[in-house]
Amino acid sequence: MTRVIAGSLKGRRLLVPDEGVRPTSDKVREAIFSSLQSRFDFEGARVLDLFAGTGALGIEALSRGARFGALVESSPATARTLKKNIGSLSLTGNTQVVVRKVGSYLNDALAANRAQADSSSFDLVFLDPPYDLEGAEVDAALSDLANSGLLAPGAMVVIERPTKSTSPTWPEAIDEQLCRTYGDTTVWYGEMCR
């Protein structure tokens, strides 16, 4: 069972689709947010959750004070569960569920050539792709993200991958800050250059 760990929604349960989704464990999510707490102020932040799945990471940030969350999920079935989670937590007014592939979402942002610090840029981005996604695809998403105009200066980027995977290749625009391993999961933290 997956539940919100802290904040205004603490203890609330999240639905998980029957198959095809690996939600971030409560232990790893708690560690991620503990690491972020000293580096990041959630209050009023805009959050982008790529490969959202159940939305556990984006919802956790909203519970801790983020003002808006965009959750991108390619599977229509998983997105239906995600929308149920958003609805049951009364978050429909400050979230947007985008049902499309992450690459397509980022390519559209690149094509739109958004200004770096416009009001729709994000302060915190989670990339928690399926564990079987190739490292090169993760690197491409990270590169597209860095060039998309979606990141505010100083935005935090958090990547969750299996420990056995290769380290992500950080684009020049994002400085790697920290790497932590929790059992079979490794989490990398980066910061968008100011």
C-alpha positions as a LaTeX table, in Angstrom:
\begin{tabular}{lrrr}
\hline
Residue & $x$ (\AA) & $y$ (\AA) & $z$ (\AA) \\
\hline
Met1 & 0.00 & 0.00 & 0.00 \\
Thr2 & 1.25 & 3.47 & $-0.90$ \\
Arg3 & 0.37 & 6.47 & 1.21 \\
Val4 & 1.34 & 10.11 & 1.57 \\
Ile5 & 4.14 & 10.41 & 4.15 \\
Ala6 & 3.93 & 14.00 & 5.42 \\
Gly7 & 2.20 & 17.34 & 5.09 \\
Ser8 & $-1.46$ & 18.21 & 4.77 \\
Leu9 & $-2.34$ & 14.84 & 3.19 \\
Lys10 & $-0.26$ & 12.70 & 5.56 \\
Gly11 & $-1.53$ & 9.14 & 5.84 \\
Arg12 & $-3.88$ & 9.33 & 2.86 \\
Arg13 & $-3.76$ & 6.22 & 0.65 \\
Leu14 & $-2.97$ & 6.18 & $-3.05$ \\
Leu15 & $-4.45$ & 3.69 & $-5.48$ \\
Val16 & $-1.95$ & 1.61 & $-7.44$ \\
Pro17 & $-2.79$ & 0.02 & $-10.82$ \\
Asp18 & $-2.86$ & $-3.78$ & $-10.83$ \\
Glu19 & 0.17 & $-4.15$ & $-13.08$ \\
Gly20 & 2.86 & $-2.28$ & $-14.96$ \\
Val21 & 3.58 & 0.33 & $-12.28$ \\
Arg22 & 6.32 & 0.31 & $-9.65$ \\
Pro23 & 5.49 & 3.07 & $-7.18$ \\
Thr24 & 8.39 & 4.58 & $-5.27$ \\
Ser25 & 8.46 & 2.80 & $-1.92$ \\
Asp26 & 7.51 & 4.78 & 1.17 \\
Lys27 & 11.06 & 4.32 & 2.50 \\
Val28 & 12.70 & 5.73 & $-0.64$ \\
Arg29 & 10.15 & 8.53 & $-0.94$ \\
Glu30 & 10.77 & 9.50 & 2.67 \\
Ala31 & 14.53 & 9.54 & 2.00 \\
Ile32 & 14.08 & 11.65 & $-1.15$ \\
Phe33 & 12.01 & 14.26 & 0.64 \\
Ser34 & 14.33 & 14.25 & 3.63 \\
Ser35 & 17.26 & 14.99 & 1.29 \\
Leu36 & 15.28 & 17.72 & $-0.48$ \\
Gln37 & 14.09 & 19.34 & 2.77 \\
Ser38 & 17.49 & 20.94 & 3.46 \\
Arg39 & 17.93 & 22.13 & $-0.15$ \\
Phe40 & 14.46 & 23.09 & $-1.27$ \\
Asp41 & 11.46 & 25.09 & $-0.06$ \\
Phe42 & 8.28 & 23.31 & $-1.13$ \\
Glu43 & 6.03 & 26.23 & $-0.18$ \\
Gly44 & 4.56 & 27.69 & $-3.36$ \\
Ala45 & 6.70 & 25.55 & $-5.68$ \\
Arg46 & 5.66 & 24.30 & $-9.11$ \\
Val47 & 6.38 & 20.58 & $-9.54$ \\
Leu48 & 6.71 & 18.44 & $-12.67$ \\
Asp49 & 6.42 & 14.67 & $-12.19$ \\
Leu50 & 7.61 & 12.88 & $-15.34$ \\
Phe51 & 6.74 & 9.17 & $-15.67$ \\
Ala52 & 4.25 & 9.91 & $-12.88$ \\
Gly53 & 2.66 & 6.48 & $-12.40$ \\
Thr54 & 0.51 & 6.77 & $-9.26$ \\
Gly55 & 1.67 & 10.37 & $-8.79$ \\
Ala56 & 3.21 & 9.54 & $-5.41$ \\
Leu57 & 6.18 & 11.89 & $-5.82$ \\
Gly58 & 4.23 & 14.85 & $-7.18$ \\
Ile59 & 1.42 & 14.35 & $-4.66$ \\
Glu60 & 3.93 & 14.19 & $-1.80$ \\
Ala61 & 5.36 & 17.56 & $-2.91$ \\
Leu62 & 1.84 & 19.04 & $-3.07$ \\
Ser63 & 1.11 & 17.70 & 0.42 \\
Arg64 & 4.23 & 19.52 & 1.64 \\
Gly65 & 3.19 & 22.90 & 0.26 \\
Ala66 & 3.82 & 22.95 & $-3.50$ \\
Arg67 & 1.17 & 25.09 & $-5.21$ \\
Phe68 & 0.95 & 23.28 & $-8.56$ \\
Gly69 & 1.82 & 19.88 & $-9.99$ \\
Ala70 & 1.93 & 18.71 & $-13.60$ \\
Leu71 & 1.99 & 14.91 & $-13.75$ \\
Val72 & 2.95 & 13.31 & $-17.06$ \\
Glu73 & 2.04 & 9.64 & $-17.63$ \\
Ser74 & 1.94 & 7.80 & $-20.97$ \\
Ser75 & $-0.33$ & 4.88 & $-20.03$ \\
Pro76 & $-4.04$ & 5.76 & $-20.27$ \\
Ala77 & $-4.93$ & 3.06 & $-17.72$ \\
Thr78 & $-2.34$ & 4.31 & $-15.23$ \\
Ala79 & $-3.42$ & 7.91 & $-15.87$ \\
Arg80 & $-7.00$ & 6.94 & $-14.95$ \\
Thr81 & $-5.73$ & 5.67 & $-11.58$ \\
Leu82 & $-3.63$ & 8.82 & $-11.20$ \\
Lys83 & $-6.70$ & 10.98 & $-11.85$ \\
Lys84 & $-8.63$ & 9.00 & $-9.22$ \\
Asn85 & $-5.84$ & 9.69 & $-6.72$ \\
Ile86 & $-5.91$ & 13.41 & $-7.58$ \\
Gly87 & $-9.70$ & 13.50 & $-7.22$ \\
Ser88 & $-9.86$ & 11.58 & $-3.94$ \\
Leu89 & $-7.28$ & 13.97 & $-2.44$ \\
Ser90 & $-9.15$ & 17.07 & $-3.70$ \\
Leu91 & $-6.15$ & 18.21 & $-5.75$ \\
Thr92 & $-7.92$ & 18.77 & $-9.07$ \\
Gly93 & $-7.66$ & 22.57 & $-8.77$ \\
Asn94 & $-3.87$ & 22.67 & $-8.54$ \\
Thr95 & $-2.81$ & 19.75 & $-10.72$ \\
Gln96 & $-2.72$ & 18.87 & $-14.38$ \\
Val97 & $-2.54$ & 15.27 & $-15.54$ \\
Val98 & $-0.96$ & 15.01 & $-18.99$ \\
Val99 & $-1.49$ & 11.70 & $-20.78$ \\
Arg100 & 1.39 & 11.42 & $-23.22$ \\
Lys101 & 4.90 & 10.13 & $-23.58$ \\
Val102 & 7.51 & 12.14 & $-21.70$ \\
Gly103 & 9.62 & 12.57 & $-24.85$ \\
Ser104 & 6.66 & 14.06 & $-26.72$ \\
Tyr105 & 5.83 & 16.38 & $-23.82$ \\
Leu106 & 9.43 & 17.64 & $-23.63$ \\
Asn107 & 9.76 & 17.97 & $-27.42$ \\
Asp108 & 6.66 & 20.16 & $-27.51$ \\
Ala109 & 8.21 & 22.36 & $-24.81$ \\
Leu110 & 11.42 & 22.56 & $-26.87$ \\
Ala111 & 9.43 & 23.51 & $-29.97$ \\
Ala112 & 7.57 & 26.20 & $-28.07$ \\
Asn113 & 10.95 & 27.59 & $-26.97$ \\
Arg114 & 9.62 & 28.83 & $-23.64$ \\
Ala115 & 11.47 & 31.56 & $-21.77$ \\
Gln116 & 13.58 & 30.15 & $-18.92$ \\
Ala117 & 12.00 & 32.06 & $-16.04$ \\
Asp118 & 8.43 & 32.46 & $-17.21$ \\
Ser119 & 5.59 & 31.90 & $-14.78$ \\
Ser120 & 5.01 & 28.37 & $-16.04$ \\
Ser121 & 8.52 & 27.08 & $-15.31$ \\
Phe122 & 9.01 & 24.38 & $-12.68$ \\
Asp123 & 11.00 & 24.53 & $-9.44$ \\
Leu124 & 11.18 & 20.77 & $-8.85$ \\
Val125 & 11.15 & 17.92 & $-11.37$ \\
Phe126 & 10.98 & 14.18 & $-10.71$ \\
Leu127 & 12.08 & 11.64 & $-13.31$ \\
Asp128 & 11.09 & 8.17 & $-12.13$ \\
Pro129 & 10.97 & 6.15 & $-15.36$ \\
Pro130 & 10.22 & 2.43 & $-15.56$ \\
Tyr131 & 13.26 & 0.51 & $-14.35$ \\
Asp132 & 13.58 & $-1.24$ & $-17.72$ \\
Leu133 & 13.94 & 2.05 & $-19.61$ \\
Glu134 & 17.38 & 2.24 & $-21.21$ \\
Gly135 & 19.90 & 4.70 & $-19.76$ \\
Ala136 & 20.23 & 6.42 & $-23.15$ \\
Glu137 & 16.49 & 7.21 & $-23.09$ \\
Val138 & 16.79 & 8.67 & $-19.59$ \\
Asp139 & 19.77 & 10.76 & $-20.72$ \\
Ala140 & 17.79 & 12.01 & $-23.73$ \\
Ala141 & 14.86 & 13.00 & $-21.48$ \\
Leu142 & 17.26 & 14.78 & $-19.11$ \\
Ser143 & 18.88 & 16.65 & $-22.00$ \\
Asp144 & 15.50 & 17.62 & $-23.46$ \\
Leu145 & 14.36 & 18.77 & $-20.02$ \\
Ala146 & 17.44 & 20.97 & $-19.60$ \\
Asn147 & 16.82 & 22.61 & $-22.98$ \\
Ser148 & 13.03 & 22.82 & $-22.77$ \\
Gly149 & 12.65 & 26.09 & $-20.91$ \\
Leu150 & 10.54 & 24.23 & $-18.34$ \\
Leu151 & 13.10 & 24.62 & $-15.54$ \\
Ala152 & 13.31 & 27.72 & $-13.37$ \\
Pro153 & 16.83 & 28.88 & $-12.47$ \\
Gly154 & 17.93 & 26.84 & $-9.46$ \\
Ala155 & 15.27 & 24.16 & $-10.06$ \\
Met156 & 15.95 & 20.79 & $-8.45$ \\
Val157 & 15.88 & 17.65 & $-10.62$ \\
Val158 & 15.50 & 14.24 & $-8.96$ \\
Ile159 & 16.10 & 11.00 & $-10.88$ \\
Glu160 & 15.20 & 7.57 & $-9.48$ \\
Arg161 & 16.71 & 4.49 & $-11.15$ \\
Pro162 & 17.67 & 0.93 & $-10.28$ \\
Thr163 & 21.05 & 0.69 & $-8.58$ \\
Lys164 & 22.32 & $-1.60$ & $-11.36$ \\
Ser165 & 21.69 & 1.08 & $-14.02$ \\
Thr166 & 24.33 & 3.48 & $-15.26$ \\
Ser167 & 24.59 & 6.95 & $-13.77$ \\
Pro168 & 22.68 & 9.58 & $-15.75$ \\
Thr169 & 24.63 & 11.91 & $-18.02$ \\
Trp170 & 23.89 & 15.38 & $-16.67$ \\
Pro171 & 23.67 & 18.15 & $-19.27$ \\
Glu172 & 25.89 & 21.21 & $-18.72$ \\
Ala173 & 22.89 & 23.26 & $-17.59$ \\
Ile174 & 22.27 & 20.98 & $-14.59$ \\
Asp175 & 24.84 & 20.45 & $-11.84$ \\
Glu176 & 24.80 & 17.04 & $-10.15$ \\
Gln177 & 24.46 & 17.68 & $-6.42$ \\
Leu178 & 24.05 & 14.35 & $-4.68$ \\
Cys179 & 23.64 & 10.61 & $-5.21$ \\
Arg180 & 22.13 & 8.23 & $-2.66$ \\
Thr181 & 21.50 & 4.48 & $-2.80$ \\
Tyr182 & 18.65 & 2.78 & $-0.95$ \\
Gly183 & 18.83 & $-0.98$ & $-1.53$ \\
Asp184 & 18.09 & $-1.62$ & $-5.21$ \\
Thr185 & 17.21 & 2.05 & $-5.86$ \\
Thr186 & 19.60 & 4.93 & $-6.53$ \\
Val187 & 18.50 & 8.55 & $-6.50$ \\
Trp188 & 20.41 & 11.41 & $-8.12$ \\
Tyr189 & 19.80 & 15.08 & $-7.38$ \\
Gly190 & 20.75 & 17.93 & $-9.69$ \\
Glu191 & 20.25 & 21.68 & $-9.75$ \\
Met192 & 19.56 & 23.86 & $-12.78$ \\
Cys193 & 22.26 & 26.50 & $-13.14$ \\
Arg194 & 21.14 & 30.00 & $-12.20$ \\
\hline
\end{tabular}
